[in-house]
Amino acid sequence: MRALLCRALRAQPHELPALAWAFAYFFLLLGGYYILRPVRDDMSVLAGAERLQWLFTATFLAMLALTPLFGWLCRSLPRARLLPAVYLFFAANLVAFWGALEAGLAPRALAPLFFVWLSVFNLFVVSVFWSFMSDVFDAEQAARLYGAIAAGGSCGAIAGPSLTALGAVALGTADLLLISAGCLAAATGCIAMLLRWARAHPRAGDPPVESPIGGPIGAGVRAAFGSPYLLGICGYLLCYTALSTALYFAQVDIVGRAISDSGERTRLFAALDLGVNGLTLLVQLGVFARLGAAIGISGMLALMPLVSLAGFLWLGAVPTLAVLIAFGVTRRVGEFAISKPAREELFTVVTREQRYKAKNFIDTVVFRGGDALAGWTVGGLRGLGLGLSALSFLAAPVALAWLALGLWLGRRQERLRRSPV
């Protein structure tokens, strides 16, 4: 069985324990998140497309406020304390939301705060996870193992909405919050086991895991804008977020017109999550490593820009629910199974301080800043009278810029991999 697993996952025998704990760790994170995601998506439809830019802006400001706090934690705490502190903080937030609902606060009154909190939570905890993975595994290991590790998140993303769909009525929203908090607490056990493995198999040239990351609080911001490579990652992520936000506006418009019942919308979003994550799991386990070996990281980073280019042109020509679902599902599967793990490989060739501080700034502030900017841009264009078709056609040049950045970053990563910073 051990030999079979090694062949199937392209792992070395000594890597299997770390792979298993990383799989479980990501399962718990995304399982906890996807328990709550269908509720958030229904809240966004209730809020209406005209209010989304305000929610995206509030999320960006929250990310901006958290950046110096995370920089201070990185400077002060070793990984063995930093990572559990982040997850236990968010678990405590969920317990506070649970207490507010149990005290009788109306869910509608809590909706804007919960939307912003969940948007912050999702990016922050996943960013910290991948920072840790790039610290544990080097570039060669990442190319082989990241697909299987990401599959843990896909399994969690299947289990989460399944639990929501089956238990939302019986358990109620408040109890689902506690289950999600329990997932975060359990993830800290996986962190402890991965740290033990990392001590036994340290990356060459890295400091001991017990030492704090150190450096100035604002080092991540300076690194992100001072390195052409990291600045390229910022641009790549901004193109992705701009197109994702444009597609989210289209989703709110089309689904809101096609389905009037709130319960049916929540059911549709949960069903789409299940379908996307099931397909993603198949691609991660069966395709990612082999596709990477065939077309390289440049090709992996270019696939989703090409899909987005074709998809937005299609949606512009035929703006219907069926086209939205087909394009949205294809794009999300490709992002989660191929583009996201490939993008995380980019951070395996930078310093530890950049892996945590710069990466966290890029994954949170830059990401949500792109959301806010795109939200106001799309909202402004809609205010000028541009419809869904026109906005979809305007997305095509952004997809072309995204494609060019993906090809450049892939070539740059290969050079840094041979001569890391």
Residue, then its C-alpha position, 0 to 999 in steps of 0.5 A: m500500500r505504501a508503494l502504491l500511494c507513493r506511485a499514485l501521489r508521486a511522493q517519496p516514502h518519507e514525505l507521506p506523513a507530512l502529506a497526510w497531515a497537510f491534507a487533513y489540515f487543508f480539509l479542516l480549513l476549507g470544510g469549516y469555510y464551506i459550511l458557511r459559504p452558501v449562507r454568505d452567497d445568499m446574503s449577497v443576493l439579498a443585499g443586491a448588486e448595487r451594494l456589493q462594492w461597499l461590502f468589498t470596500a469594507t473587506f479591503l479596509a479590514m484586511l488593511a487594518l490586520t496587516p500590521l498586526f500580522g506583521w507584528l505577530c510574525r516578528s514576535l512569535p515562532r511558527a509553532r505559536l503563530l499559526p495556532a494563534v491565527y486559527l484560534f483567533f478566528a475560532a473565537n470570532l465564530v463563537a462570538f457570532w454564535g453568541a450573538l445569534e443565540a442572544g436573539l440578534a436578527p440574522r439580517a442585522l448581522a449579515p453585512l458584518f458576517f459577509v465582511w468577516l467571512s471574506v477576511f477569514n477565508l483569504f487570511v487562513v488559506s494564505v497562512f496555510w500556503s505560507f506554511m506549506s511553502d516553508v515545509f516543502d521546497a519547489e521540487q516537492a511542491a511541483r509533485l505534492y501540491g495537487a494532492i495537498a490541495a485535494g484535501g481542501s477539495c474534500g473539505a469543500i465537499a464535506g462543508p456544503s454537504l453538511t450545510a445542505l443536510g443539517a442547516v434546518a435541523l441544526g440551525t445557523a448558530d450551531l453550524l458556526l460552532i462546528s466551523a470553529g471546531c474545525l479550526a481548533a482541530a487544524t492546530g493539531c495538524i500544525a503540530m504534527l507538520l512542525r514535528w516533521a519539518r524539524a526532522h526534514p528541514r529545508a536547506g538554508d532555512p532557520p530553525v522552526e522555533s525561531p520567529i520570522g523576525g524583521p520589521i512589521g512593514a517588511g511584507v509591504r516593501a517586499a511586495f512592491g520592491s521585487p519585480y517578481l513579487l510585483g508580478i504576482c500582485g499583478y497576476l492576482l489583481c487580474y484574477t480578482a478583477l475578473s472574479t468580481a466581474l463574474y460575481f456581479a454577473q452571478v448576482d444579476i442573473v441568479g437574482r432574475a432567474i430564481s426569486d426564492s431565497g431558499e432555492r438560491t441557497r440550494l443552487f449555490a450549495a449544489l454548485d459548490l458540491g459539483v465544483n469541488g467534486l470535479t476539482l478533487l478529480v483533477q487535483l489527484g489525477v491531473f495536476a502533477r502530470l499536467g505540470a510535468a507536461i506543460g510546466i508552471s508557465g503553462m499551468l499559470a496560463l490555462m485559466p486566463l485562456v479559459s476566462l478569455a473564452g468564457f467572458l466572450w461567450l457570456g457577453a454573447v449569451p448572458t444566460l443562467a446556463v452559460l453562467i453556470a458552465f463558465g463559472v464551474t469550469r473557471r472555478v475548477g481550473e482555479f482551485a485544481i490548477s491555477k491556485p496550486a501553481r500560483e502557490e509554487l511561486f512562493t517556494v523560491v523566496t525567503r521565509e520572511q517573504r513567504y509569510k509577510a509579503k505573501n500574506f499582504i498579497d493574498t489579503v490586502v492586494f486581493r481584497g483591494g482588487d475586489a474593491l477596485a473592481g467592484w467600484t469600477v463595475g458599479g460605475l460602468r453599470g451606472l453609466g448604462l453598460g449592461l452585462s454583455a458589454l461588461s463581459f466583453l470589456a473583461a477580455p483585455v484583462a484576461l489577455a494581461w493576465l495571460a502575459l503575466g502568467l507566462w512571465l512569472g512561470r519563466r521567472q520562477e524556473r530561473l529562481r528555482r535554479s538560483p533561489v534568492 
